[in-house]
Amino acid sequence: MTREEYEEYQKQLVEEKMERDAQFTQRKAERATLRTHFRDKYRLPKNETDDSQIQLAGGDVELPKELAKMIEQDNEEEEEKDSVIGQLTNIQNLDLDSLKDKAQATLEDLKQSAEKCSVM
């Protein structure tokens, strides 16, 4: 191996190491972003290590598509559970059709009693 080939080889090794380090830093920042998301969601205390890893990667870290999709699905499930209908479906032995029928029957009874009212 000539001196020029050796220098080129050393330069290539340094470039590859820098590239691996950058990818590793990016992955660490992505994981830290995910942990930060869940800490915010469940109101857990923040971790300074995660914040520093995110800043080391440049501050604005974009999650991989799989992780972003997972978080989006999790948020949709949480929103559905938080809605009134979501809460009603969680109640065991609840028949929405019978509840709807009872509400309509009550409304009809109210209309009939309002028609019989002598004040109106």
Secondary structure, 3 states (H helix, E strand, C coil): CCHHHHHHHHHHHHHHHHHHHHHHHHHHHHHHHHHHHHHHHCCCCCCHHHHHHHHHCCCCCCCCHHHHHHHHHHHHHHHHHHCHHHHHHHCCCCCHHHHHHHHHHHHHHHHHHHHHCCCC
